[in-house]
Amino acid sequence: VFARDMDMAINSPTWDLMETPWSKSGEVF
């Protein structure tokens, strides 16, 4: 589920508007 949500978040046009745990960690794929 996490990987699926991550894939959706990466392909989402509102990615910059979403606060993700990996974006704060600096782990942007």
C-alpha distance matrix in Angstrom:
0.0 3.8 5.5 5.0 6.1 8.5 9.9 10.6 12.1 14.2 15.5 16.1 19.9 19.4 17.7 20.8 20.8 17.4 17.5 14.8 15.0 15.4 18.0 20.1 19.9 21.2 18.5 18.2 17.1
3.8 0.0 3.8 5.4 5.1 6.0 8.6 9.9 10.3 12.2 14.3 15.0 18.5 17.8 15.5 18.3 18.5 15.0 14.7 11.6 11.5 11.7 14.5 16.5 16.1 17.5 14.8 14.8 14.0
5.5 3.8 0.0 3.8 5.5 5.0 6.2 8.6 9.7 10.5 12.4 14.0 17.6 17.6 15.1 18.2 19.1 15.9 16.0 12.8 13.0 12.1 14.7 17.3 16.6 17.2 14.1 13.6 11.9
5.0 5.4 3.8 0.0 3.8 5.4 5.1 6.3 8.6 10.0 10.8 12.1 16.0 16.2 14.4 17.9 18.4 15.5 16.4 13.7 14.9 14.4 16.3 19.1 19.1 19.6 16.7 15.5 13.8
6.1 5.1 5.5 3.8 0.0 3.8 5.4 5.1 6.0 8.6 9.9 10.2 13.8 13.4 11.6 14.9 15.0 11.9 12.9 10.5 12.1 12.2 13.8 16.4 17.0 17.7 15.4 14.1 13.3
8.5 6.0 5.0 5.4 3.8 0.0 3.8 5.4 5.0 6.2 8.6 9.6 13.1 12.8 10.2 13.2 14.2 11.3 11.9 9.0 10.4 9.5 11.0 14.1 14.3 14.5 11.9 10.5 9.6
9.9 8.6 6.2 5.1 5.4 3.8 0.0 3.8 5.4 5.2 6.3 8.5 12.1 12.9 10.7 14.1 15.5 13.2 14.6 12.2 13.9 12.5 13.6 17.0 17.2 16.8 14.0 11.9 9.9
10.6 9.9 8.6 6.3 5.1 5.4 3.8 0.0 3.8 5.5 5.2 5.8 9.7 10.3 9.1 12.8 13.5 11.4 13.5 11.9 14.5 13.9 14.3 17.6 18.6 18.3 16.1 13.7 12.5
12.1 10.3 9.7 8.6 6.0 5.0 5.4 3.8 0.0 3.8 5.5 5.0 8.3 7.9 5.8 9.4 10.2 7.9 10.0 8.6 11.5 11.0 10.9 14.1 15.5 15.2 13.5 11.1 10.8
14.2 12.2 10.5 10.0 8.6 6.2 5.2 5.5 3.8 0.0 3.8 5.5 8.2 9.0 6.3 9.4 11.5 10.1 11.9 10.3 12.8 11.2 10.7 14.4 15.3 14.1 12.2 9.1 8.1
15.5 14.3 12.4 10.8 9.9 8.6 6.3 5.2 5.5 3.8 0.0 3.8 6.5 8.7 7.5 11.0 12.7 11.9 14.5 13.5 16.3 14.9 14.3 17.9 19.1 17.8 15.9 12.7 11.2
16.1 15.0 14.0 12.1 10.2 9.6 8.5 5.8 5.0 5.5 3.8 0.0 3.8 5.3 5.3 8.9 9.8 9.3 12.5 12.4 15.8 15.1 14.0 17.3 19.2 18.2 17.0 13.9 13.4
19.9 18.5 17.6 16.0 13.8 13.1 12.1 9.7 8.3 8.2 6.5 3.8 0.0 3.8 5.5 7.8 8.7 9.8 13.3 14.0 17.6 17.0 15.1 18.2 20.4 19.1 18.5 15.2 15.2
19.4 17.8 17.6 16.2 13.4 12.8 12.9 10.3 7.9 9.0 8.7 5.3 3.8 0.0 3.8 5.5 5.2 6.5 10.1 11.6 15.3 15.4 13.3 15.9 18.6 17.7 17.6 14.7 15.6
17.7 15.5 15.1 14.4 11.6 10.2 10.7 9.1 5.8 6.3 7.5 5.3 5.5 3.8 0.0 3.8 5.4 5.2 8.1 8.7 12.3 11.8 9.8 12.8 15.1 14.1 13.8 11.0 12.0
20.8 18.3 18.2 17.9 14.9 13.2 14.1 12.8 9.4 9.4 11.0 8.9 7.8 5.5 3.8 0.0 3.8 5.5 7.6 9.3 12.6 12.2 9.2 11.5 14.4 13.2 13.9 11.3 13.2
20.8 18.5 19.1 18.4 15.0 14.2 15.5 13.5 10.2 11.5 12.7 9.8 8.7 5.2 5.4 3.8 0.0 3.8 6.5 9.3 12.9 13.6 11.0 12.6 15.9 15.5 16.3 14.2 16.2
17.4 15.0 15.9 15.5 11.9 11.3 13.2 11.4 7.9 10.1 11.9 9.3 9.8 6.5 5.2 5.5 3.8 0.0 3.8 6.0 9.7 10.9 9.0 10.7 13.8 14.0 14.4 12.7 14.6
17.5 14.7 16.0 16.4 12.9 11.9 14.6 13.5 10.0 11.9 14.5 12.5 13.3 10.1 8.1 7.6 6.5 3.8 0.0 3.8 6.8 8.7 7.0 7.6 10.8 11.8 12.6 11.9 14.5
14.8 11.6 12.8 13.7 10.5 9.0 12.2 11.9 8.6 10.3 13.5 12.4 14.0 11.6 8.7 9.3 9.3 6.0 3.8 0.0 3.8 5.4 5.2 6.6 8.8 10.0 9.9 9.6 11.9
15.0 11.5 13.0 14.9 12.1 10.4 13.9 14.5 11.5 12.8 16.3 15.8 17.6 15.3 12.3 12.6 12.9 9.7 6.8 3.8 0.0 3.8 5.6 5.5 6.3 8.8 8.7 9.8 12.3
15.4 11.7 12.1 14.4 12.2 9.5 12.5 13.9 11.0 11.2 14.9 15.1 17.0 15.4 11.8 12.2 13.6 10.9 8.7 5.4 3.8 0.0 3.8 5.4 4.8 6.1 5.0 6.3 8.8
18.0 14.5 14.7 16.3 13.8 11.0 13.6 14.3 10.9 10.7 14.3 14.0 15.1 13.3 9.8 9.2 11.0 9.0 7.0 5.2 5.6 3.8 0.0 3.8 5.4 5.1 5.8 5.7 9.1
20.1 16.5 17.3 19.1 16.4 14.1 17.0 17.6 14.1 14.4 17.9 17.3 18.2 15.9 12.8 11.5 12.6 10.7 7.6 6.6 5.5 5.4 3.8 0.0 3.8 5.3 7.6 8.8 12.4
19.9 16.1 16.6 19.1 17.0 14.3 17.2 18.6 15.5 15.3 19.1 19.2 20.4 18.6 15.1 14.4 15.9 13.8 10.8 8.8 6.3 4.8 5.4 3.8 0.0 3.8 5.4 8.2 11.4
21.2 17.5 17.2 19.6 17.7 14.5 16.8 18.3 15.2 14.1 17.8 18.2 19.1 17.7 14.1 13.2 15.5 14.0 11.8 10.0 8.8 6.1 5.1 5.3 3.8 0.0 3.8 5.8 9.3
18.5 14.8 14.1 16.7 15.4 11.9 14.0 16.1 13.5 12.2 15.9 17.0 18.5 17.6 13.8 13.9 16.3 14.4 12.6 9.9 8.7 5.0 5.8 7.6 5.4 3.8 0.0 3.8 6.3
18.2 14.8 13.6 15.5 14.1 10.5 11.9 13.7 11.1 9.1 12.7 13.9 15.2 14.7 11.0 11.3 14.2 12.7 11.9 9.6 9.8 6.3 5.7 8.8 8.2 5.8 3.8 0.0 3.8
17.1 14.0 11.9 13.8 13.3 9.6 9.9 12.5 10.8 8.1 11.2 13.4 15.2 15.6 12.0 13.2 16.2 14.6 14.5 11.9 12.3 8.8 9.1 12.4 11.4 9.3 6.3 3.8 0.0
